[in-house]
Amino acid sequence: MTVRRPRAPSGSRRFLPIQSRRPKTVGSGRRPVQGPALVCRLVSVLVVTGTCTGVGKTVVCAALAAVAAARGVSVAVVKPGQTGVTGGEPGDLDEVRRLAGIDDLHELARFPDPLSPAAAARRAGAPPVRLADAADRVRALSAPENAGTGPRLVLVEGAGGLLVRYDDEGATIADLARGLDAAVVVVTRPGLGTLNHTALTLEAMAHRGVQLAGVVIGAWPDDPDLAMRSNIRDLETIAARPLSGALPAGAGALDPAEFLVAAHRGLAPSFGGAFDAAAFRDGYGLDKE
């Protein structure tokens, strides 16, 4: 039996989650392809999500912003829903400001409990994040009149993973990316368990028709263990493309000048950096043994 979602009343706007789409193959064994030259576009919108919470989304978002700004790109960063932070405490965008020196920052909602945006809003007795409003804000920020005469990059940092709910109807950052026709940067962990988490995230994106901009390891340690080294090639197989970056563990504690150097080294040329996926694979992977 087919269950039909009721239509929104006339005149109202609702950002409904994407339902069934024809799945696309992820990690099918096809020859890896390079990501799009995103920094060369006049106006780009990138959504940054993770395979889980705590994987380094904010640091990667700051790295993308820092490298773009250093190349003369006008950068804005949007956080649709900040959770786990009270009104007077610094949030994720404050970290982006500190690391990347970006001031065009837009936090659209804040809830004190460290929960999903939907659950945090319920607990606070506050209205949930409206992703339709977030989409409108991103479109306004990426409009030609805000881009000036040079290139413009709008980064959108999600909360938690790809399918974390923003409201009780189940809207997610994947729906926002699809609605904006924006590519998604997936930040992942290097260690044990990351292959399953990354594969599930990429399968969910493909099922929804969301474009992958690249997979970035959020925190690569100085002394990676066996699983981490083994995972390099498998992550590339899952994504059907080379890694798009690997930031060093502890990058968030660097000062802005040091962070820019780390960001440039840790992000692929498609993001304006100098990360060499083949050299990284050869240097750390198990194939050299």
ZIRAWO-V735403 format. One record per residue. RES is the residue in three letters. PHI is phi in radians with two decimals (999 if undefined). PSI is psi in degrees with one decimal (NA if undefined). BURIAL is + if it has 16 or more other C-alpha atoms within 10 Angstrom, else -. Layout:
res phi psi burial
RES PHI PSI BURIAL
RES PHI PSI BURIAL
//
This chain:
res phi psi burial
MET 999 133.4 -
THR -1.54 128.3 -
VAL -1.75 122.9 -
ARG -1.75 133.0 -
ARG -1.33 131.9 -
PRO -1.08 145.3 -
ARG -1.25 148.8 -
ALA -1.21 144.7 -
PRO -1.01 149.9 -
SER -1.00 134.5 -
GLY 1.58 -12.9 -
SER -1.68 158.2 -
ARG -2.14 126.1 -
ARG -2.29 138.8 -
PHE -1.70 91.6 +
LEU -1.48 143.7 +
PRO -1.11 147.1 +
ILE -1.22 136.3 +
GLN -1.73 -125.7 -
SER -1.41 133.0 -
ARG -2.36 157.9 -
ARG -1.12 122.1 -
PRO -1.10 147.0 -
LYS -1.94 153.0 -
THR -1.33 134.2 -
VAL -2.04 135.2 +
GLY 1.09 45.8 +
SER -1.48 -0.3 -
GLY 1.60 0.5 -
ARG -1.18 160.7 -
ARG -1.05 129.7 -
PRO -1.00 143.3 +
VAL -2.06 149.9 -
GLN -1.31 149.9 +
GLY -1.22 166.0 +
PRO -1.15 151.4 -
ALA -1.36 74.9 -
LEU -1.13 -33.8 +
VAL -1.29 -9.4 +
CYS -1.58 -8.8 -
ARG -1.38 151.8 -
LEU -1.14 -45.9 +
VAL -2.29 125.1 +
SER -2.19 143.1 +
VAL -2.12 124.3 +
LEU -2.13 133.2 +
VAL -1.77 133.4 +
VAL -1.92 118.3 +
THR -2.25 177.9 +
GLY -2.35 167.8 +
THR -1.36 -13.7 +
CYS -2.95 179.5 +
THR -1.39 153.4 +
GLY 1.31 21.0 -
VAL -1.64 -7.4 +
GLY 1.89 24.6 +
LYS -1.03 -45.7 +
THR -1.14 -40.4 +
VAL -1.14 -42.0 +
VAL -1.15 -40.3 +
CYS -1.06 -44.0 +
ALA -1.12 -37.6 +
ALA -1.12 -45.4 +
LEU -1.03 -42.5 +
ALA -1.16 -43.4 +
ALA -1.13 -45.6 +
VAL -1.16 -41.8 +
ALA -1.12 -45.5 +
ALA -1.09 -37.6 +
ALA -1.14 -23.0 -
ARG -1.59 7.0 -
GLY 1.53 12.6 -
VAL -1.47 137.3 +
SER -1.35 124.9 +
VAL -2.13 134.5 +
ALA -2.18 147.1 +
VAL -2.22 131.9 +
VAL -2.07 133.6 +
LYS -2.09 101.7 +
PRO -1.07 -37.7 +
GLY -2.55 115.8 +
GLN -1.76 125.8 +
THR -2.12 162.2 +
GLY 1.33 16.8 -
VAL -2.43 132.2 -
THR -1.48 174.4 -
GLY -1.01 -36.2 -
GLY -1.65 2.4 -
GLU -1.69 151.2 -
PRO -1.22 138.8 -
GLY -1.88 -167.1 +
ASP -1.07 -36.8 +
LEU -1.23 -26.8 +
ASP -1.16 -34.6 +
GLU -1.18 -39.9 +
VAL -1.09 -42.5 +
ARG -1.07 -44.5 +
ARG -1.13 -43.8 -
LEU -1.40 -39.5 +
ALA -1.84 -11.1 +
GLY 1.21 27.2 +
ILE -1.68 132.7 +
ASP -1.93 -12.0 -
ASP -1.48 78.0 -
LEU -2.10 141.5 +
HIS -2.43 100.2 +
GLU -1.66 119.5 +
LEU -1.60 -22.8 +
ALA -2.76 151.4 +
ARG -2.47 134.9 +
PHE -2.33 139.9 +
PRO -1.30 -27.6 +
ASP -1.49 141.0 +
PRO -1.39 72.7 -
LEU -2.29 179.0 +
SER -1.08 155.3 +
PRO -0.96 -39.1 +
ALA -1.14 -48.2 +
ALA -1.19 -39.0 +
ALA -1.14 -38.2 +
ALA -1.16 -42.4 +
ARG -1.04 -46.8 -
ARG -1.12 -34.4 -
ALA -1.42 -8.4 -
GLY 1.16 30.4 -
ALA -1.98 158.0 -
PRO -1.10 145.9 -
PRO -1.28 167.3 +
VAL -1.13 131.4 +
ARG -1.72 107.3 +
LEU -1.19 -21.5 +
ALA -1.12 -39.7 +
ASP -1.19 -38.4 -
ALA -1.08 -42.0 +
ALA -1.09 -41.0 +
ASP -1.08 -41.0 -
ARG -1.13 -43.1 +
VAL -1.12 -42.1 +
ARG -1.10 -39.9 -
ALA -1.13 -42.0 -
LEU -1.17 -29.8 +
SER -1.64 4.2 +
ALA -1.15 150.3 -
PRO -0.95 -35.5 -
GLU -1.18 -22.0 -
ASN -1.63 -14.6 -
ALA -1.40 -19.0 +
GLY 1.21 -147.1 -
THR -1.66 -9.9 -
GLY -1.94 -173.9 -
PRO -1.22 155.4 +
ARG -2.33 134.3 +
LEU -2.18 126.1 +
VAL -1.97 118.8 +
LEU -1.78 137.2 +
VAL -2.12 115.2 +
GLU -1.72 122.6 +
GLY -1.38 -179.9 +
ALA -1.95 126.2 +
GLY 1.14 -138.4 +
GLY -1.64 -175.6 +
LEU -1.06 -38.8 +
LEU -1.87 19.7 +
VAL -1.11 136.1 +
ARG -1.45 136.9 +
TYR -1.74 -19.0 +
ASP -2.61 175.5 +
ASP -1.30 -9.4 -
GLU -1.51 -7.0 -
GLY 1.63 16.2 -
ALA -1.15 141.2 +
THR -2.29 172.3 +
ILE -1.15 -25.1 +
ALA -1.12 -39.3 +
ASP -1.14 -39.1 +
LEU -1.12 -44.6 +
ALA -1.07 -43.6 +
ARG -1.10 -43.3 +
GLY -1.13 -31.3 +
LEU -1.55 -6.7 +
ASP 0.96 42.6 -
ALA -1.82 143.3 +
ALA -1.33 156.7 +
VAL -2.10 130.6 +
VAL -1.59 122.9 +
VAL -1.78 119.2 +
VAL -1.69 132.2 +
THR -2.34 162.9 +
ARG -1.44 159.2 +
PRO -1.54 -20.0 +
GLY -1.64 -165.6 +
LEU -0.98 131.9 -
GLY 1.74 -16.0 -
THR -1.23 -27.4 +
LEU -1.13 -45.3 +
ASN -1.14 -45.6 -
HIS -1.08 -41.7 +
THR -1.21 -42.9 +
ALA -1.07 -43.2 +
LEU -1.10 -41.2 +
THR -1.11 -45.5 +
LEU -1.23 -35.7 +
GLU -1.11 -41.9 +
ALA -1.11 -39.3 +
MET -1.12 -47.3 +
ALA -1.08 -39.8 +
HIS -1.08 -30.1 +
ARG -1.68 1.0 +
GLY 1.28 28.8 +
VAL -1.66 129.9 +
GLN -1.34 136.8 +
LEU -1.57 124.3 +
ALA -1.50 -29.3 +
GLY 2.80 160.3 +
VAL -1.87 126.8 +
VAL -2.13 130.2 +
ILE -1.35 122.9 +
GLY -1.31 -27.4 +
ALA -2.68 99.0 +
TRP -1.70 121.0 +
PRO -1.35 163.9 -
ASP -1.16 -33.1 -
ASP -2.18 77.4 -
PRO -1.16 145.5 -
ASP -1.49 -178.1 -
LEU -1.03 -45.6 -
ALA -1.08 -43.2 -
MET -1.07 -44.6 +
ARG -1.17 -38.8 +
SER -1.17 -33.2 +
ASN -1.23 -19.1 +
ILE -0.99 -55.4 +
ARG -1.16 -37.7 +
ASP -1.19 -35.9 -
LEU -1.09 -39.3 +
GLU -1.19 -35.3 +
THR -1.15 -43.9 +
ILE -1.07 -42.7 +
ALA -1.43 -12.1 +
ALA 1.01 36.3 +
ARG -2.95 162.1 +
PRO -1.13 158.9 +
LEU -1.02 146.2 +
SER -1.73 7.2 +
GLY 2.74 165.0 +
ALA -2.70 111.5 +
LEU -1.55 145.2 +
PRO -1.22 143.7 +
ALA -1.03 138.7 -
GLY 1.50 5.5 -
ALA -1.07 -30.6 +
GLY -1.17 -14.0 +
ALA -1.64 -2.0 -
LEU -1.33 159.9 -
ASP -1.38 165.4 -
PRO -0.98 -39.7 +
ALA -1.17 -44.6 -
GLU -1.14 -37.3 -
PHE -1.13 -38.9 +
LEU -1.08 -41.0 +
VAL -1.09 -46.3 -
ALA -1.12 -39.4 +
ALA -1.13 -43.4 +
HIS -1.11 -41.4 +
ARG -1.24 -26.6 +
GLY -1.71 -1.3 +
LEU -2.07 145.4 +
ALA -1.21 161.4 +
PRO -0.99 -29.0 +
SER -1.10 -20.0 +
PHE -1.86 9.4 +
GLY 1.62 4.5 +
GLY -1.76 -166.2 +
ALA -2.17 14.4 -
PHE -1.07 130.1 +
ASP -1.92 104.4 +
ALA -1.09 -38.9 +
ALA -1.16 -42.4 -
ALA -1.17 -38.0 -
PHE -1.11 -45.0 -
ARG -1.09 -43.9 +
ASP -1.21 -33.4 -
GLY -1.36 -33.5 -
TYR -2.01 -23.5 +
GLY -1.20 167.0 +
LEU -1.36 -15.0 +
ASP -1.13 -21.3 -
LYS -1.33 -13.2 -
GLU -1.48 NA -
//
